[in-house]
């Protein structure tokens, strides 16, 4: 853990600060001034190219930040309006750990125009989770010498102890034109234990612990080709819903949603779905499931995959923490449960029929020390009308060894009852050891999955599986020149057997990545692999390259291409053919209020020169902002695999998380007027505290 600094955040009962990115209030004269920033990347410890000044103060309601970022050349400043969490601009932010224990920090980020981005970082995670959305205020203003940002982060938004005597924080700035991150305290982004490098400053002391209740009533109307939408309880197509969040104190929260609207503001982008051994995963976008996802992370993999909870009629979620213990419970009733994804068999659509599913997950964690904890998981998916039941129970642990190594383990058992009313018990065991520092690292892991192990609330595709793998990497950071960082992974190896000892798969995938001045990124690698499918051994080898760069402050591109040999997963007669494919994306900021992006993914597969399949899926997206809260979006989709085309148009007003209005529709088809399908949606929701 870091040592406390001699700094402390000033505190008053009421600071009378207006969040307007001006900073003219008297309270700022007595605020804490953060020491000068240093580079985090690409030259750790060096002075940044542009100066950044940060002042912090607080009162009983919130923590306040005033940040002044120097940027004398306006051409180097990237900024535009956008939706919450959507912008990747010049930005400033803070990791804020109200408990000061290095286990979890909230992230609050603002671009030069005040657009917000937030999330959560946990001690065991390798990156930020932007699924969490909090209620806080921000403002941004571009000046002749750079930009000014002001933030107010309510204490009620944070899970904080009754007394905040020590605050953990990391304040930073990102300049995309240079690919430079700078911040305080001095740190190295490649070092293990990111949150253990936070600075500890004196906090405000005792804070109010008044209970809070937030209500979000909503009303939606959906109509389409076949009439009004019937996937929710409704009256003539009008579907009311209610979400309530109750926090008796900052460490306890309960969330209830009734007849929720789990439709998404944006449909999932199409993926190449041809010739895939396993079902494709899709990212979660529904707010009820997004918030608090970090509570259900597990070292044994995706044991909680909420996109399998397709159409819940209600949902319950509760979290609590205190004394080093963290607990979370999630429960839904799903009217349209999805079938199993496990390769070893499971519940099919025919097995499920019209049955609904009761889905429950409980997660407990107990902190044992910095970077060390033990955990418990219980997962249940029951379809009583179909006679299908699955339960998973298990323990896991993470032990921090020294400052650079960690051992993670998990042991689980599943109990599954199928349509024949037979109940089967089966285990799964996972081990991982990793060690590393700024210059390199090494990792080994192993996994054992019994043939009958199932986790129906998750996305675990493997069964009858015994796996061992190793990964080693080395990083170089030249002190001068155009090359800022080079990472070489000479060893990325995995071997898998079935539980009888027969080899099922292997891969060897060395790779390298380079990052240059101006945020140009290149990565390339080779993969030699083999696997058993339908009792046939399939050898393959591919080469790939990835390139990404900003062509200007308003235009960036990213490409990925691969070529080689790959399996064709025909369940009757699988074989190995020649494959070539890739993806390409580009984003252009026309001005602060208008932007567009285009993406395409394609693949071509041949067998000894004969075409097996080829196609491209693409998406064009245009967004226009009348203000930071009022916007419109047009999306055009096309797939040449099946000649499907789609168009979406949406008008939106988004004031804050939970307070929004949407009006939109979509049209889809294959070019035949008789096969067109359309749908329209209107939604209004409003968050308030009674």
Order of alpha helices (4+ residues) and beta strands (2+ residues): beta-beta-beta-beta-beta-beta-beta-beta-beta-beta-beta-beta-beta-beta-beta-beta-beta-beta-alpha-beta-beta-alpha-beta-beta-beta-beta-beta-beta-beta-beta-beta-beta-beta-beta-beta-beta-beta-beta-beta-beta-beta-beta
